[in-house]
Every structure is written in C-alpha cells, then in structure tokens.
C-alpha cells in the first residue's frame, strides 16, 4: 500500500517559471502527492465555454515527471464572476437574509438549478480531460461544503424545502401534528406558508431578530433539508466525474461537527473519506483531532485522506495571533494522521501565497520559495514514512469501544439547548478524551453502525429517540453488549417534540431500569454532591451542569451514584441494569474529568475491554495498530517535556531496530513506533 505525503499547491497563482523548481523541491523532499485546482475555475474557464487547459496540462505533466500524484479538485467552491452573472439568484442568502456577495468564496446556493448545471459541466469537463491522466490519484469535489457559511435560505431553497417536506410528511396535517404547530397558533393551512426559518444551529445561524424562538421541529427539519441539499449537489458532480475516471472520488470534510452537513450521508457514495485535519501545532492536546480522525476512519471503512493538515501559523489570516509551528510539530501532526489510520497527509499549503484573502497564510515554503527548517522536517518525515510503510500497511486501528456521534442529536441540542453549560459536541468530546486517555482506540460511529462488533458502546445524551433505535440498542445489550448512555436520553421524538405518552427515557426505560422524573441543571446555591460507589471506588464528586432525577424501576437495577445533600439527598443518579446477557448503564449526571474516568473504568471492566499494557501520562497519545501477529504501538508525546513510561513488555523500535523493555524515555514532541515482541 502506498501512503501519500505532500501539500496542497496553487500553481494558478504563480508564474510559470516557478512551477518546475517548486515541484522539484517536492520530489527532493520525498513527497509524493499534492492537491490542486479547487479554486482555479476562472483560470480554467475565463468566460463562457472558453477553456484554457494549457497551464493545467503543463502542471499535471510536471507533477507526473516528478512522481507527484495529484488529487484534482472540481473548482465549484469559488464560482467566477461570469458564472454569477449567468445565474441570477445563485448567491447564498444567509439566515438573516443577507446575500453573500461574489468576491470571496462559497457564494452559491447548492439548490440553484442554473448553478448546478455549471458545476456539473465544469466537473465533467475536467474529468473528461484528466480522468485517465497518469499523475491522477483521486478527485476532490468542491472544497469544505458549507464552511463559514452554513445553510442557504434563498427562495429556491424555500421551494425545495417545501418539496422535501411533502416527501417526508405527505400531508400538511401530518406535518402540523409532527411539529406540534398548535403551539403559539403556528398551524399551517397551505404548504406555501412554510418558509425557511430565521434561526438555525450554531455557529452560523444566530438570528439578528431579538426574542425570536422558532418551532424546534421546523428548525431541525431545515437543518436536515440543508444537509440533504449539499449531499444532492455533491452527488451531481460525482456523477459527472465518475464516467471518465476509475480513481477514488472524495470531498474534504472538516471534522465531525464543524458545519451543517451530515457526513454519514455525504460520504455514503464516496470512495474514501477526505478530511481537513487542523490540530494545534503548539498545544499539548490531541484529542479533538483524534476524535475527528476516528470518525473519518469509520465513515467509509477505508483509510481516510487528509487533504489539508496544519502547517503552523505566523501571519494571521483570520485575526488573532497564530503561533508558528515549533520544530517537531509538522512531523508530529503527520504521524498523528498516519498512526490514526490515514493514508494521505497533505499540509495546507506548499508555498505561502502573495495574493488574495488568504495572503501570507501558513505554509511549508515561505513567499520566496526557499527550503528551510520546515522543509527539512518534511524530508525527515517522508523518509520515516518510507521505512514504516510495511508496518502501517499490515496493521489497522481496531477498537472494542464505539462512541456514537449523531447529527440529529447534535442539531437538536444545538438548536434548542436546555442549558448553555454543555453542548452535545463537548459531552461527546469529554467521553472520547476520557477513553483515549486510558490508552484505548475508540471508534466514532453512527447510530446505524453494526454495534455487535463492539464490547462497549457509549451513547452521549441521545436526546431524540425512536422505537426503532431503542429496539436496536436493546438487541445489542440483550445479546451481551455493554451500553452507557448519558443524561438527556430519549427526551424527544425524531421531530424534536417531547415524548409525553410514556416514561422517560423514552422507549428505553425498561432497558435502563429507570424513569427520569425531573431534570436539574445544578444550582450553585444548593449543597448537592454525588456519591459514587462502583465497588472499586467510593468517593464524593461535584454536581454541576446537569443531572436527571431518576427512580429505579427495574428488578435488576443497581445504583452506583446517588445525590448527597440538598432536598434530593439519596436519589439515584447513576445506575446499572442487567438486561439479557448485557448491561445498560445510565449516567444521569454530567461528571468532571476524574469522576467520569472512574465510571468509565467500571463500564470498561464490566465489558472486559482490554487496555494497552503501556500506561500513558496526559499529553501522550497512544495508538495501537494490529494485524495478523503484528501489534504496533505508536506513542506521540504532544508535551514539551520528556516522559518516562513503563512498557510492561518487550518491544522493538521500528525506526532504530533497538529493543526496549520496562522503562522507556520519550523526548518532548517526539514519536515512537514500537512493535510488541511475543
Ligand atoms: C481551510 C480551507 C482552505 C484554507 C485553509 C486556511 O479550511 O479549506 O482553503 O482556507 O482553511 O487555513
């Protein structure tokens, strides 16, 4: 298997005489891939049907001659001026009904029929010309759909939204019922009365109108519709490209919850998951990016392509000081990608641009194109990658633990937060962090994933519930699985309306053996704490942010956490219920780091999840890759200080062939690649 290592390159912005030396430098560093053309539409087609392929032909040829593989992008993220003129009404309208002007990027509506035709035409033309080019390794459709923009709220979208709703609900009566429009006399008498809302999910859709509170069913469906619009838009381009190429087609997503698109849907038809991975080059933490890597790894089941990777800072493009990448950082982030399952790592970007909105954005080469320390660091990493390739290709990142990430849950929490003190994404991140800190691989997967592959499933605050999802969870537990669900489980139905005809957690009360009878966001004025008793650990911890008020109703429901102090003293808040061959844990309270870790130890032990024998301190990332008889551990020290670990076994360093047993030193910002000897 070939691993791809390189950087995004923008030859259209540079005079021709720079191409050859720039590309030669890539080759001399041992790089073997690049990504080009995602914003180059006006250089390819400067006016209607006036194509200029000569420059791109030359660039493709040069790259091929230097053994640099190309991910070629369709350029629809930045429609040229003449396209905007040719498609009246194609500009994106934001949630506040402000038109996004041409002159930047992503100024389009994915539903605009004329713009769709232009996008399909340019994608098809590029594929026809380069679909079989020897330099080509794959396609990227558009660039980071929706980034910084969010959904479109134009008249075309309004009409398409109504069509989408007709398909979902068939009748207006059904829609009125599902959304609960009786509230505040919101009932619709005709489909035409339904408009796009003026409120959406954060961060893009903050309404300017004070006091505006929309129906939760309406806003949630608009998020779903908008996501489907981008998926449909992508599929059109994908279908235009595929007949001309047999290379993988992908898109560059932004990490699991960065914009308003359901990546499970978006990547369903794509060959690999593309993801733009921007871990901080200076921070001592890696977990947010690790969670995104896990999600990307599991989206298509194939090793993800990292189409953009942090290259540091320096000049700030977006305001605020952006730290430069200290020595070792670019190697560290590259190994973070490859160890976590990536097949490709392309920095953003090869050479600092002089022009435009992103002028002086961070890069491997500065403006003058002279190779310096960052270049040398890539050279070293490229040679390490060559050496490690056989071990990477024979091993995979496998996991016994799944963490569910659902866009419907994310949107429901974000559109109608019940407390500003936590977010779905933060809750999911806290659970992920606490698990990986124990030296575990964790798979971030969808609600539809095959859960039977996992010993343990963690389900963060699944606020929306259906009988079907509940049945799947029950079948998993009854079959022997161990499930942990956290507070705010099954509060509302799939239309974002409270479940009122049965006890909460909706459809799951019998699985957990509890009823949620009230909820309590925690009050600093009341002396409420939580007493944990897992058998292995008895302690009292803080109560803050949130707790569900539970009553146990199951015959086999054990209480492992109770409220201490205040009027709630003695109430259960964390429970364990035996159901069939498995166990269902209900974590009814938000817990701080140490307490969460204690509860997770209890659940991991109950699920017999094996951990790595190597215990890592905070700031050291451990990724275990296995395959056949091979067991390879990557250790990445994100801290600046050296750490001393106990390997608890015999290992060979795959880079130096030196053997290590017991105490092992890892320098600050360094990486180790250790094969376990049996
Ligand atoms: C990405 C984007 C790139 C560039 C980069 C700057 O999100 O895809 O085109 O803008 O950020 O950091």
Boltz pocket constraint, residues with backbone or C-beta under 6 A from the ligand:
constraints:
  - pocket:
      binder: B
      contacts: [[A, 143], [A, 144], [A, 147], [A, 276], [A, 308], [A, 348], [A, 358], [A, 361]]
      max_distance: 6.0
